Amino acid sequence: MPRTITLHSDLGERLLLHRMQASEALGQLFDYRIDALCTELQPNLRDLLGTPVAVQLADGEGEQRWYHGMVASCAHNGYAVVDALDYAVLELQVVPKPWLLTQRRDCRIYQDMSVPEIVTSVLGEIGYGDVQQQLSAQYAKRTYCVQYREDDFSFISRLLEREGIYYYFTHTRSAHTLVLADALGAHATKNGVDSLPYVPPGTDDRRLMRSVVSHWRSARGVHSSQHGSTDYDPLQPRASLAADADAGGEQLHTVDGLIAFDYPGAHTVQADGRRYMQVRTEAHNVQRASHAATTNACGLMVGALFRLRGFPRAELNQEYLVLSAHTTLAAPEHGSGEPPFSSSVQVMESRLPFRSLQRTATPTIAGLQTAVVTGDTDEDIAVDAHGRVQVTFHWATAARPHAAPSCWVRVASMWAGKGWGAMSLPRVGQEVVVSFLEGDPDRPLIVGSVYNGDHASPFSLPDNKTQSGVRSRSLLGGAADFNELRFDDKAGAEELYLRAQRDLREEVQHDHTSTIDNDRVLAVKHDRRARIDNNDSVEVGKKLLLKAGEEIELVTGSARLVMKHNGEIVLSGIKILVDASSEAKITSTAIKLLANAQLQAKSPATEVAGDATLKLTSGGMLSAEAGASATLKGPLVSIKADALVQVGGGLIMIG
């Protein structure tokens, strides 16, 4: 079958194709290695780098095929003489433009984007927009997705592999287009190759002059019967996220009990976990349900469908999807001496779904990192209902693309119970220590905080190296606004210091006992109030001093004692009793005893004496009476009445 092979490049007719080896596969970048002859004996290799190259393959039956790409590398490999003409031999590596992503490496964050959106965005950064999305499923937006120390191509590859999305390329004279696919509907017959007959080796050469399949190899193997995984969602800690998927399929040989379990599944919804396990199972099925073939059909390309016919095993005469192809093209007119076209392909039944194996490793962060707490609030505390904060990693600076803050990150605590435990939230601007669960960049966890040049310790160091404790900061407050609990372990000056910026509240459900081996000093700058529902007892070993600037008042029921700063003491009550076992003495310049009804002084012997004068006065009547004898005696006794003096008795003696 006559075939013509033409090389198109920026060098035009000065560059001729001698031989090409093409490697193509679903879900992989193609790689073309071209041996070319150049009429310029001193070619400038730099001028070829990054330029487009197209190879046209046509045969006499009207089949035509294009291979298009860009030159990624080139080499000058000596000289050759063909048909008495001198040529420079060049070796070209031709790749798709997305290959450039393998040369870019980054750390960045994507938020609220689906995998197809992320892939399209990354490809657009290198100016590649020839992308067709032939996807049958809807892909949810990822709230948080990190690219960490990996090249751009590895990043999008692992995302596609996990979702079960793959790709292939279609070619024209001037472009190569990346087609995103996830189901059979993204495939069709190409280049007029609808079916191919099987013609085994040794058949009449005239039958080999047309497009046929000359070799066919089928193989099967034992593999896992089930893939499973699980995960944990802290927002739904009791939810079961266990997921699995059976290999299934009559064409597959499975052994019960061969379960491939992995953790974590990186899903927070059980249905998503089952879908991911199904994708993983289908990817492993591909490796064990494929067939190998050799063909001379130049129009058969990766991603195309065709039907096999004429094979002795009738069940194999069905429709297949081309998974990969390793093709050799040679130009006999340029002295290659090889068949112009041969291709070894791998195919699988089209009724089975194709998935790429998850070959691309997810990056891991083996150790800890630090980051800065961030927030879009005027306050210095930015936290959600679950006590999570957002951080900015040092590798996600604002000047770089996709430098968004992290997802909401949980903060580890020394104690975390159901409505109890310890709580200390890092604030905006503070540097925190971040760990990553299973080393996954998508799953950060804050495990601590550290000081730095801008945020120094609350206790000046090294002068106060014996001090430890906690000092908070009032919300939107200054350096002087804080609560503090401080321990000082300096020998001989040990101290426990407690400060409340505003209010200090204590609540004791039972006893409160304090033992002080030395002095206790209490200074209250305003009021002090105490309420005791039962008894209050104060016992003082030596002296009790109560001192008030204005007044001391003691009140119980109707009894009241008031001591005023001017020296006045007021004692009032319904009944006042004074009882002294030895002596009761009241001394004053003047003493007044007043009774509204009766004043009574009574004892076995009562003496009322006045050093100068003793005066007894009654507003009404004065009566002096003795049960035995009454004596009125003095150097001078004067009895005087303004009206009448009456003296009466059984016997009156005068003189």
Sequence and secondary structure as in RCSB ss.txt:
>XXXX:A:sequence
MPRTITLHSDLGERLLLHRMQASEALGQLFDYRIDALCTELQPNLRDLLGTPVAVQLADGEGEQRWYHGMVASCA
HNGYAVVDALDYAVLELQVVPKPWLLTQRRDCRIYQDMSVPEIVTSVLGEIGYGDVQQQLSAQYAKRTYCVQYRE
DDFSFISRLLEREGIYYYFTHTRSAHTLVLADALGAHATKNGVDSLPYVPPGTDDRRLMRSVVSHWRSARGVHSS
QHGSTDYDPLQPRASLAADADAGGEQLHTVDGLIAFDYPGAHTVQADGRRYMQVRTEAHNVQRASHAATTNACGL
MVGALFRLRGFPRAELNQEYLVLSAHTTLAAPEHGSGEPPFSSSVQVMESRLPFRSLQRTATPTIAGLQTAVVTG
DTDEDIAVDAHGRVQVTFHWATAARPHAAPSCWVRVASMWAGKGWGAMSLPRVGQEVVVSFLEGDPDRPLIVGSV
YNGDHASPFSLPDNKTQSGVRSRSLLGGAADFNELRFDDKAGAEELYLRAQRDLREEVQHDHTSTIDNDRVLAVK
HDRRARIDNNDSVEVGKKLLLKAGEEIELVTGSARLVMKHNGEIVLSGIKILVDASSEAKITSTAIKLLANAQLQ
AKSPATEVAGDATLKLTSGGMLSAEAGASATLKGPLVSIKADALVQVGGGLIMIG
>XXXX:A:secstr
  EEEEEE TTGGGEEEEEEEEEEETTS  EEEEEEEES SS  GGGTTT EEEEEEEETTS EEEEEEEEEEEE
EEEEEEETTEEEEEEEEEEE GGGGGGG EEEEEE SB HHHHHHHHHHTTT   EEEE  S    BS EEEEEE
EHHHHHHHHHHHHT EEEEEE SS EEEEEESSGGG B BTTB EEEB  TTS GGGGGS  EEEEEE   EE S
EEEE    TTSTT    EEEE   TTSEE TT EEEES    SSHHHHHHHHHHHHHHHHHHHSEEEEEE  TT 
 TTBEEEEES SSGGG SEEEEEEEEEEEE GGGT  S SEEEEEEEEETTS       S      S EEEEEE 
SSSSS    TTS BEEEETTS TTSTT      BEE  S B SS B      TT EEEEEEGGG TTSEEEEEEE
  SSS  SS TTTTTTEEEEE   TT  TT   EEEEE  TT  EEEEE SS      SS      SS      S
S      SS      SS      SSEEEEEETTEEEEEETTS EEEE S      SS      S      SS   
   SS     SS      SS      SS      SS     SS      SS    
